[in-house]
Amino acid sequence: MPAAKRRGYSEQERSEKLRLIETQVSEGNILKDAIKSAGISEQTYYLWKGAAKSSARKNIERTGPLSAGDEFAELVQLEEENQRLRKQLAEKLRTENAELRKRLGLD
């Protein structure tokens, strides 16, 4: 059986696929399913993600340290994201709990 032909993706395509996967996961999808729906392998996903992180680190190093205002803004943004994710998780757990109770006949 011949080897699969390699598909080259531009940086923009890579970042779009990574963003799509992150969005799907944040909406409650399983990472493996999100990667599959993006049309790439898990290995490719982790390679791209690692490359994106190292690229981001290099950009941070080039721009220098953040000012106090920038650090505070980033902290506020992270806190908001944390709260959003906590609410999302709580809602998902409530839904799963209700579904399990219904299946077991506890309601």
N, C-alpha and C positions, 0 to 999 in steps of 0.2 A: 504494500500500500504506500503510495507516495506521501511524502511529508506535506503538511498543510503549508500553503503559501503564506509567508509573513506579510502582515499588513502594517504599513508605516502610518503613524498618526502624528499630526503636527502638535506643537505645544498647546495650541488653542483647543484642539480636539481632545487632547489628554485632560486638560483642566476642566473642560465641559463634562467629560465622562466622570471624572472624580467628583465634580460638583453634583452631577445627577445621582451618583451613588450615595453621596452624603445626604442629599435631600430625601431619597427613598428610605434610607436608614432612619433619619430623624422622624419620618412619618410612620415608623413602626415596622418597616419591612426588615427581613433578615438580610444581613450583609451578603451572604452567599447568593441569595436570590437577586439582590440589587446588582451585584457584579455580573451575574449571568445575563440579566436584562440589558445591561450596558454593552454586552457583546464582547467582553474581554475575559481572560482567565484570571483566577485568583492570584496567580504568580505575577501577572502583568499589573494587576491592581496594586499589589504591595510594592512592586518595583517603582511604579509611577508615584505612589504615595511617598515612598522614601526619598525619591528624587525631588519631589515638590517640597518636602520638609527641609532637605539640605539646601535647596535653592532659597527658601524663605529665610533660613538662618543666615545665608550669605548676604541677602538683602538687608537684614537687620544689622549685621556687622558693618556693612557699608554705610548705613544711615547713621550709625552711632547710637548712643544711649537715648532713651526717650526722656522727654521733659516730664516734670511732675504732672502737668496738665494732661499730657498724652497717657501717662501711666494711669492716672485716675480715670480717664475716659475709657481706657481699655478694661480697667477693673470693673467699672459700672456695666460695660457691655458684657463682660464675662458673668457678672452676677445676674444680669437679666436673662442671659442664655441658660444659666444654671437653674433659675426659677422656672423658666419655660420648660426645660427638660424634666424637672421634678414634677411639674403639673402633668405633663404628657405621660410620664411613667405612672403616676398615681391613677390617672384615668384609664390607662391600659390595664393596670392591675385590678381596678374596680370592675372593668368589663369582663376580664378573665374570671374573676372571683364569682361574679353573678352568673356567668355561663356554667362554671363548674357546679355551683349550688343548684342551678336549674337541672343539670344532668343527673346530679345525685338525688334530686327530689327533696332538697332541704328547704326550698321556698314554697 
